[in-house]
């Protein structure tokens, strides 16, 4: 059973920064071989795509609403994927979820939930105005 664990959420003022981390636990799961994504869900709204990175890190995708403010990266040695969030806005307030594709070495960074097979429990990000 693959388990993804997010961390790094919290309360921050508008204009501030946070870095979210996603690591895998449970059976051996090397995140480096899989496309990884971040999604978020604000209260009363559908879950939406935020960012994704291909297994090779050669492809990244971002939602228009975060482009230029968020970056996604991976640390192979630490088996961790990061979402660096800068210039945060109150509308970025949401629960952020990490997701992993189960198809190894697919050089693609998907924007759609159904493209991901493993999900974390989420971490709350709250941006105050």
N, C-alpha and C positions, 0 to 999 in steps of 0.2 A: 504494500500500500504506500503510495507516494503521498507525502504531506508537504505542502508548501506553507511556510510560516513568514508572515510579513511583520515588520517592525519599523519603528521610526516615526510613527504618527504622533500627533499631539496638537496642542493649541499654539497658534502663532498669529502675530499681528499681520495685517495686510502689508505687503511689501517684503515680508520676511521669507525665509527659506526653510525647507525641510528636506531630508534625504530618507527615502524609504528603502528598506532592504527586503529581499525575498530569498530565503534559503530553503533547501529541501531536506526533509528528514524522513525517517522510515526506511524502507528498503533503499539500497544504493541507487541514487538517481543523480547522474551528473548533468546538471542544468546546462553545461556548456554545449551539449549535443542537440539541444532543443530550442526552438523558438520560444520566447517568453514574452508575455504581455502584461500590461497593467490596465485595469479597468476601474471605474468608480461608480458609486451610486449615491446620489444625494437624496435626502428625505423626500418621499413622494414622487420620485422620478425613476425612470428605467436605468438600469446599469448601462454605462456607456464606455466606449473605448477611450483610452488615454494615450498609450504608447506601446510599442512593441519592438523587439529586436530579434533578428534572425540568429541562428545558431552560430554563425561565423562572425556575427556583429557587423557584417558588411552592409546590412540593410536595417534601417530604422524607420519607423512610421510614427507620426504624432497626430493627434486630433488637432484640428485648426485652432481650437480654443486654448491649447497649451503650447503651440508651436512657438519657438523662440524663448520660452520660459522654462520648459522642462527638458531634461535630457535623460536618456536611458543608457545604461552601460552594464557590463558584466565583468566579474572578477572570477576567472576560471579557477584559480588556486583556492579561492574561498567558496566556490560553488554558490555564488551569490549574484543576484541581479539587483541593480539599484535604479531608483527613480529620483533624480535630483530635481527638486521643485523650487524655482526662484520666482521672485516677484509675485508672490501668492496673492490671490484675490479672494474676497469672501465667497464668490461663486465657485471656488475650488473646494469648498467644504463638502466632504463626502466620506464614505467608507471606501478605501482603496483596496482593491483585490489584485493579487498576483495570480497569473495563470501560466500553465506550461502546455506545450504541444507534445503529444506522445510520439510523433513521427520524427525520428532522428535525422539530422543533417538535411532538413528541408530548408533551403535558403529562401525563407519567406518570413515576413513579419506581419502576421494577419491582424485585421481590425475587427474580426467578427468573433463573438463568443463561442460559437459552435466549432471554431477551429482549434479550440483549446480543450484539453481533456482533464487537466488537474487544476484545482483551484485552492487558494488559501482561504482562511477565515475572515480576512480583512483587517485593516487597521484604520482607525478614525483619524481624519485630518480636519481640524476646525480652524478656519481663518477668521479672525475678528476684524471688524472695520474700525 
